[in-house]
Amino acid sequence: MKNIRNYDAPKYAGSEYEKIEEGIYKTFWVNDDDDLALRGLDEGEELDAVMALKDWKKVEDEDIDDLEYTVLNGKTYYKETDEDDGEITYYENMYDGEQIVFVTSVVFEPEPEFDENEPTDSKVSQYPLEDILEEFFCVAGDDYPTENANDSKNSYVEFSSDDIEDIRNVRSIIGKHVYNRDDGEYVELVIE
């Protein structure tokens, strides 16, 4: 990824988006698909209240076999028991119901020489995008299918997080060169 620039998508002018600062917008995300994006609960009153609950139900999904859930004050919580040591881990669903999220978008030139997509491809390469998401605690938002299909030189991607600091941090790649370097043993995300 080179020549990374801010992209103020036309959709950001709509009433669903509020500009917070340059290149960062606040919107609401509604989980209509019951997507799971689990985050461990930290110590505190919330965790204590969830641990005290007794009405846990098994998640009925053939792809998930060891997860149980319950609801407290309209929020869904999950627990998983480690088969080896019996330790229980408690989670919250980051995307439960309607939630405020912050978004930002970038446009960049892909680099096939670093195993990225060809500039004419309509899909953005999985890498280094996935490593950027992991590094900055974001998820991919809009994948801009129209922009990516119609622009033969650039790729477009949106980053999303419920924490504005994650979005501020991911914007640090603007103006940088971002790629994966394989040293034979590991793949390293390089931002320079």
C-alpha positions as CSV (number, residue, x, y, z in Angstrom):
1,M,0.0,0.0,0.0
2,K,1.6,3.2,-1.1
3,N,0.4,6.8,-1.6
4,I,-2.2,6.3,1.2
5,R,-4.6,9.2,1.4
6,N,-7.7,10.2,3.2
7,Y,-10.9,9.4,1.4
8,D,-14.0,11.4,2.4
9,A,-16.6,9.0,1.0
10,P,-19.7,10.7,-0.4
11,K,-21.8,8.7,2.0
12,Y,-20.3,10.6,4.9
13,A,-22.3,13.7,3.8
14,G,-25.5,11.8,4.7
15,S,-27.5,12.2,7.9
16,E,-26.3,8.9,9.3
17,Y,-22.8,10.3,9.8
18,E,-21.5,13.1,12.0
19,K,-18.1,14.5,11.4
20,I,-16.0,14.4,14.6
21,E,-12.7,15.7,13.2
22,E,-10.9,15.7,10.0
23,G,-11.5,12.3,8.3
24,I,-13.3,10.7,11.3
25,Y,-17.0,10.2,11.4
26,K,-19.4,8.8,14.0
27,T,-22.3,6.6,13.0
28,F,-24.4,3.8,14.4
29,W,-24.0,0.2,13.5
30,V,-26.9,-2.2,13.9
31,N,-26.3,-5.9,14.2
32,D,-29.1,-7.4,12.2
33,D,-27.2,-10.6,11.5
34,D,-26.3,-11.6,15.1
35,D,-22.7,-11.3,14.2
36,L,-20.3,-12.2,17.0
37,A,-17.3,-10.1,17.7
38,L,-16.3,-11.1,21.2
39,R,-14.2,-9.1,23.6
40,G,-13.2,-10.5,27.0
41,L,-14.7,-8.8,30.1
42,D,-12.2,-7.0,32.3
43,E,-12.4,-7.3,36.1
44,G,-15.0,-5.2,37.8
45,E,-18.7,-4.9,38.6
46,E,-19.8,-5.9,35.1
47,L,-17.8,-9.1,35.2
48,D,-19.0,-9.9,38.7
49,A,-22.6,-9.4,37.7
50,V,-22.2,-11.7,34.7
51,M,-20.4,-14.4,36.6
52,A,-23.3,-14.5,39.1
53,L,-25.9,-15.3,36.5
54,K,-27.3,-18.8,36.4
55,D,-29.5,-18.8,33.2
56,W,-26.9,-19.6,30.6
57,K,-28.1,-21.2,27.3
58,K,-26.1,-23.0,24.7
59,V,-25.5,-21.1,21.5
60,E,-27.4,-23.0,18.8
61,D,-25.1,-22.8,15.8
62,E,-23.4,-25.8,14.3
63,D,-20.2,-23.8,13.9
64,I,-20.0,-23.0,17.6
65,D,-19.9,-25.9,20.0
66,D,-18.6,-24.6,23.3
67,L,-20.2,-21.2,23.8
68,E,-23.1,-20.3,26.1
69,Y,-24.9,-17.0,26.3
70,T,-27.2,-15.0,28.6
71,V,-28.7,-11.5,28.6
72,L,-28.3,-8.9,31.4
73,N,-30.0,-5.5,31.1
74,G,-30.6,-6.0,27.3
75,K,-26.9,-6.8,26.6
76,T,-25.8,-10.3,25.5
77,Y,-22.9,-12.0,27.3
78,Y,-21.1,-15.2,26.4
79,K,-18.9,-17.7,28.3
80,E,-16.6,-20.4,27.1
81,T,-15.2,-23.3,29.2
82,D,-11.8,-24.5,28.4
83,E,-12.0,-28.3,28.1
84,D,-8.4,-28.8,29.3
85,D,-8.5,-26.9,32.6
86,G,-12.2,-26.1,33.1
87,E,-11.4,-22.3,33.2
88,I,-14.3,-20.1,32.2
89,T,-13.8,-17.0,30.1
90,Y,-16.5,-14.4,29.9
91,Y,-17.1,-12.1,26.9
92,E,-19.3,-9.3,25.7
93,N,-20.4,-9.0,22.1
94,M,-18.8,-5.8,20.7
95,Y,-21.6,-5.5,18.2
96,D,-24.7,-6.2,20.2
97,G,-27.8,-4.3,19.0
98,E,-27.2,-0.7,18.0
99,Q,-23.8,0.7,18.8
100,I,-21.9,3.9,18.1
101,V,-18.9,3.3,15.9
102,F,-16.3,5.6,14.4
103,V,-15.1,5.3,10.8
104,T,-12.5,6.6,8.5
105,S,-11.6,5.7,4.9
106,V,-8.4,5.7,2.9
107,V,-7.5,5.4,-0.8
108,F,-4.2,3.9,-1.8
109,E,-2.2,2.4,-4.6
110,P,-1.9,-1.4,-4.2
111,E,1.5,-3.1,-4.8
112,P,1.3,-6.4,-6.6
113,E,5.1,-6.8,-6.0
114,F,4.2,-7.2,-2.3
115,D,1.5,-9.8,-3.1
116,E,-1.3,-7.2,-3.0
117,N,-4.1,-7.1,-5.6
118,E,-3.5,-5.7,-9.0
119,P,-4.7,-2.0,-9.3
120,T,-7.4,-3.2,-11.7
121,D,-8.8,-5.8,-9.3
122,S,-12.1,-4.8,-7.7
123,K,-11.3,-6.5,-4.3
124,V,-8.7,-5.3,-1.8
125,S,-6.1,-7.8,-0.8
126,Q,-6.4,-9.6,2.5
127,Y,-2.8,-8.7,3.4
128,P,-1.6,-6.3,4.6
129,L,-5.2,-5.1,5.4
130,E,-5.8,-7.9,7.9
131,D,-2.5,-7.1,9.7
132,I,-3.4,-3.4,9.8
133,L,-6.8,-4.3,11.3
134,E,-5.0,-6.4,14.0
135,E,-2.3,-3.8,14.7
136,F,-4.8,-0.9,15.2
137,F,-7.8,-2.9,16.7
138,C,-10.2,-2.0,13.9
139,V,-12.5,-3.9,11.7
140,A,-13.0,-3.4,8.0
141,G,-16.1,-1.4,7.3
142,D,-17.3,-0.6,3.8
143,D,-15.3,-2.3,1.1
144,Y,-16.4,0.3,-1.5
145,P,-17.3,-2.2,-4.3
146,T,-18.2,0.6,-6.8
147,E,-15.1,2.7,-6.2
148,N,-12.9,-0.4,-6.3
149,A,-14.5,-1.6,-9.5
150,N,-14.3,1.8,-11.3
151,D,-10.8,2.9,-10.3
152,S,-8.0,1.1,-12.2
153,K,-5.2,2.6,-10.2
154,N,-6.4,2.8,-6.5
155,S,-8.1,0.7,-3.9
156,Y,-10.5,2.0,-1.2
157,V,-11.2,0.7,2.3
158,E,-13.0,1.9,5.4
159,F,-11.8,1.2,9.0
160,S,-14.3,1.0,11.9
161,S,-14.0,0.8,15.7
162,D,-16.1,1.6,18.7
163,D,-13.1,3.4,20.1
164,I,-12.2,6.7,18.4
165,E,-8.6,6.3,19.5
166,D,-8.2,3.2,17.4
167,I,-9.4,5.3,14.4
168,R,-7.1,8.1,15.2
169,N,-4.2,5.6,15.4
170,V,-5.1,3.8,12.1
171,R,-5.0,7.2,10.4
172,S,-1.3,7.3,11.1
173,I,-0.8,5.2,8.0
174,I,-1.8,8.1,5.8
175,G,1.2,9.3,3.8
176,K,3.1,6.1,4.7
177,H,4.2,3.0,2.8
178,V,2.6,-0.1,4.4
179,Y,3.5,-3.6,3.3
180,N,4.2,-7.1,4.7
181,R,7.8,-8.3,4.7
182,D,8.5,-12.1,4.8
183,D,11.8,-12.9,6.5
184,G,11.4,-16.6,5.9
185,E,10.1,-17.4,9.4
186,Y,7.7,-14.6,10.1
187,V,5.7,-12.0,8.2
188,E,6.1,-8.5,9.6
189,L,3.9,-5.5,9.0
190,V,6.1,-2.6,7.9
191,I,4.9,1.0,8.2
192,E,7.5,3.5,6.9
